[in-house]
């Protein structure tokens, strides 16, 4: 029968186990820091007054009261009952409004990467975080807006002498049937 050579295990030096665990913790924290740094920037949305109902999407058009300020408190833009197609504003603004509900008031901080980045825009310096106070009054889909515009155009045409009887086509006899 063959015998296995026995090698005695050396005792672990005092403090080595602690050093091993510290090294594991450092590696884990470093990996977590790298993973955190790799996350895309995000907007910070604080609820001042809660809204109700659904939230808009990036394809919607929002009606807002808002005030935009620079880090030093300088107001760079503000508006009441302003109409914003959310697909046509800086990405951070869109991401923030997508987290809101009708009737709500919010404080939003948009990092420069989701605002204008390294480009100066008017009085907004390059690489500047933006702060907004936003009240979401209402929002509608683009399809709803386009339908309302078509209805308004039809009403204007009728009022401007588009002719015809109410409810009928121009030159129609009562009842809406066109005459030859």
VENSULZI-V350259 format. One record per residue. OMEGA is omega in whole degrees, 0 to 359 (999 if undefined). Layout:
# VENSULZI-V350259
OMEGA / OMEGA
This chain:
# VENSULZI-V350259
181 / 182 / 178 / 178 / 181 / 176 / 181 / 176 / 178 / 178 / 179 / 181 / 181 / 179 / 182 / 180 / 178 / 180 / 179 / 180 / 177 / 179 / 178 / 180 / 180 / 179 / 180 / 179 / 179 / 179 / 177 / 178 / 178 / 179 / 179 / 180 / 181 / 179 / 178 / 179 / 180 / 179 / 177 / 182 / 176 / 178 / 175 / 174 / 183 / 174 / 180 / 175 / 183 / 176 / 178 / 175 / 180 / 180 / 183 / 175 / 185 / 173 / 190 / 159 / 183 / 172 / 180 / 180 / 174 / 181 / 179 / 178 / 179 / 177 / 180 / 180 / 173 / 180 / 175 / 181 / 180 / 181 / 181 / 167 / 189 / 178 / 185 / 178 / 180 / 185 / 181 / 179 / 178 / 181 / 180 / 183 / 177 / 179 / 185 / 177 / 181 / 176 / 182 / 174 / 188 / 169 / 187 / 172 / 182 / 177 / 185 / 180 / 180 / 176 / 182 / 176 / 184 / 179 / 173 / 180 / 183 / 180 / 178 / 180 / 176 / 177 / 181 / 173 / 182 / 177 / 179 / 163 / 187 / 171 / 179 / 181 / 182 / 173 / 178 / 176 / 178 / 180 / 178 / 179 / 181 / 178 / 178 / 179 / 178 / 180 / 179 / 178 / 179 / 179 / 179 / 180 / 179 / 181 / 184 / 176 / 176 / 173 / 176 / 178 / 175 / 180 / 181 / 179 / 177 / 179 / 181 / 175 / 176 / 183 / 173 / 180 / 181 / 177 / 179 / 999
